Amino acid sequence: MRGLLWKDLKNLKHQVVIYAFMATIWFIVSLVNWDASFLGGVLMMLSVIMPITAMGYDERAKWDRYALTMPVSRADLVVSKYLLGGLFTLFGAIFTTVISLLLTGDAVKSLLTVLFLFSLGLFFLSVILPFMFKFGVEKGRFMLMAIALLPTALILFLSENAIPSPSDTTLMGLSFLAPVLAVAALAVSLAVSLAIYRRKEF
């Protein structure tokens, strides 16, 4: 498993430079607006894109077909991509927490913001990865774009229908509940992806 993760990280080293540049831009935006949520949102989306990019490299190189001739199980190949996405999401959450604390000095607000963004990143991973394993990266990217538009559509819907914002107590409860739901969704997603991949032919 460690070897699979190292292989993906080596393949992604050039992408990491590009994404680090993008993160730097949004870091500056966060500094200007004194709000780390800008940076956190971008880091969560980049965390979702990382395992998908790694899968794209594997697909073009026909890596899966080659890997299965070695002492590597199908479960290892699937779990490694979930771990990769989870590691990038966790790194993004920790980095955002530090920046938020430096900008606001409000530990509670920083924690709630990061918990929500971390949960959102895990939820996106949960939804998109089974589609990637089922249809491949090229077709699965359309689903990724659709999922990325969902938060924007939800915000527009709430604003146009003048739906009142939830109270601070409700938001706090949701922020602490969100990671539990996200981890549960990730577990279900992993089971679905394993079932898909075990039946896949190369």
Solvent accessible surface area in square Angstrom, and as a share of the most:
residue,aa,sasa,rsa
1,M,87,0.39
2,R,208,0.76
3,G,52,0.50
4,L,15,0.08
5,L,27,0.13
6,W,158,0.55
7,K,43,0.18
8,D,0,0.00
9,L,68,0.34
10,K,98,0.42
11,N,57,0.29
12,L,0,0.00
13,K,108,0.46
14,H,126,0.56
15,Q,41,0.18
16,V,59,0.34
17,V,104,0.60
18,I,90,0.46
19,Y,28,0.11
20,A,52,0.40
21,F,132,0.55
22,M,72,0.32
23,A,16,0.12
24,T,71,0.41
25,I,79,0.40
26,W,96,0.34
27,F,58,0.24
28,I,94,0.48
29,V,44,0.25
30,S,0,0.00
31,L,70,0.35
32,V,118,0.68
33,N,76,0.39
34,W,156,0.55
35,D,51,0.27
36,A,3,0.02
37,S,43,0.27
38,F,82,0.34
39,L,0,0.00
40,G,0,0.00
41,G,27,0.26
42,V,26,0.15
43,L,19,0.09
44,M,4,0.02
45,M,52,0.23
46,L,13,0.06
47,S,5,0.03
48,V,0,0.00
49,I,48,0.25
50,M,7,0.03
51,P,0,0.00
52,I,2,0.01
53,T,14,0.08
54,A,0,0.00
55,M,19,0.08
56,G,2,0.02
57,Y,61,0.23
58,D,8,0.04
59,E,77,0.34
60,R,155,0.57
61,A,76,0.59
62,K,124,0.53
63,W,47,0.17
64,D,28,0.14
65,R,128,0.47
66,Y,130,0.49
67,A,0,0.00
68,L,52,0.26
69,T,107,0.62
70,M,68,0.31
71,P,143,0.90
72,V,32,0.19
73,S,55,0.35
74,R,71,0.26
75,A,31,0.24
76,D,43,0.22
77,L,7,0.03
78,V,0,0.00
79,V,37,0.21
80,S,1,0.00
81,K,10,0.04
82,Y,13,0.05
83,L,76,0.38
84,L,1,0.00
85,G,0,0.00
86,G,20,0.20
87,L,93,0.46
88,F,38,0.16
89,T,0,0.00
90,L,87,0.43
91,F,128,0.53
92,G,1,0.01
93,A,8,0.06
94,I,100,0.51
95,F,78,0.33
96,T,1,0.01
97,T,36,0.21
98,V,74,0.42
99,I,13,0.07
100,S,7,0.04
101,L,74,0.37
102,L,135,0.67
103,L,13,0.06
104,T,51,0.30
105,G,62,0.60
106,D,61,0.32
107,A,64,0.50
108,V,86,0.49
109,K,110,0.47
110,S,1,0.00
111,L,81,0.41
112,L,32,0.16
113,T,35,0.20
114,V,11,0.06
115,L,34,0.17
116,F,111,0.46
117,L,16,0.08
118,F,40,0.17
119,S,7,0.05
120,L,50,0.25
121,G,0,0.00
122,L,7,0.04
123,F,92,0.39
124,F,8,0.04
125,L,0,0.00
126,S,8,0.05
127,V,45,0.26
128,I,0,0.00
129,L,0,0.00
130,P,16,0.10
131,F,68,0.28
132,M,1,0.01
133,F,9,0.04
134,K,113,0.48
135,F,108,0.45
136,G,9,0.08
137,V,2,0.01
138,E,105,0.47
139,K,140,0.59
140,G,2,0.02
141,R,89,0.32
142,F,143,0.59
143,M,65,0.29
144,L,22,0.11
145,M,108,0.48
146,A,51,0.40
147,I,6,0.03
148,A,40,0.31
149,L,121,0.60
150,L,104,0.52
151,P,44,0.27
152,T,73,0.42
153,A,55,0.42
154,L,105,0.52
155,I,115,0.58
156,L,100,0.50
157,F,111,0.46
158,L,71,0.35
159,S,77,0.50
160,E,139,0.62
161,N,78,0.40
162,A,86,0.67
163,I,81,0.41
164,P,115,0.73
165,S,100,0.64
166,P,67,0.42
167,S,65,0.42
168,D,116,0.60
169,T,112,0.65
170,T,64,0.37
171,L,82,0.41
172,M,80,0.36
173,G,41,0.40
174,L,93,0.46
175,S,12,0.08
176,F,105,0.44
177,L,86,0.43
178,A,22,0.17
179,P,23,0.15
180,V,96,0.55
181,L,107,0.53
182,A,4,0.03
183,V,83,0.48
184,A,53,0.41
185,A,30,0.23
186,L,36,0.18
187,A,60,0.47
188,V,97,0.56
189,S,6,0.04
190,L,48,0.24
191,A,59,0.46
192,V,65,0.37
193,S,0,0.00
194,L,27,0.14
195,A,39,0.30
196,I,26,0.13
197,Y,4,0.02
198,R,142,0.52
199,R,176,0.64
200,K,62,0.26
201,E,160,0.72
202,F,89,0.37
